[in-house]
Amino acid sequence: MATSASRVLAGLVVEKFAENAGVPESDQGKFLLIGFLLGSTPVGLAMTMFMANRDADPAQPPTTVATSGNLTAAATPAPLTITSTSLPAGTVSQAYNPPRLVASGGQPPYTWSAQPLPAGLTLNASSGVISGIPASGTAGSHRVVIQAADSAGAMAQVTYTLVLQ
């Protein structure tokens, strides 16, 4: 169904038919479709719709047919992106507790991985928190590749430099 005009007034959707395979050409433009929003579902909106014949005798109320159904609209999520900007420096043999890694977009929940982390540090795959005590002998700069995967299988990756003193 294509429409030529559409307005939304206080939750009321009003559309005039321009073309519809089920309406003869001679009757196109003579119908008014009014939809009342009943609620939302994970995949769209549940609507009750009324169609009135506008070509009826003006002295009589228009003939109205009621029907209900679902209007589905698929939204494409924003691309999965790791939004953490860096890994803060740490100190060998002292607890390392940076803020958790943060991602946006995609379809949560996210699963995290990091390769390679210096000895003594681990990444919680569910929370995105790196923690632990960097082992002695790990002082220096470490290139760490962080990956996030969403529940739909999309992946994002960034590379950080982790400095341990």
Secondary structure as UniProt FT lines:
FT   STRAND          2..9
FT   TURN            10..11
FT   STRAND          12..19
FT   TURN            21..22
FT   HELIX           25..27
FT   TURN            28..29
FT   STRAND          31..41
FT   TURN            42..43
FT   STRAND          44..53
FT   TURN            54..55
FT   TURN            58..59
FT   STRAND          64..72
FT   STRAND          81..82
FT   TURN            92..93
FT   STRAND          103..104
FT   STRAND          111..115
FT   TURN            119..120
FT   STRAND          121..123
FT   TURN            125..127
FT   STRAND          130..132
FT   TURN            136..137
FT   STRAND          140..149
FT   TURN            151..152
FT   STRAND          155..164
//
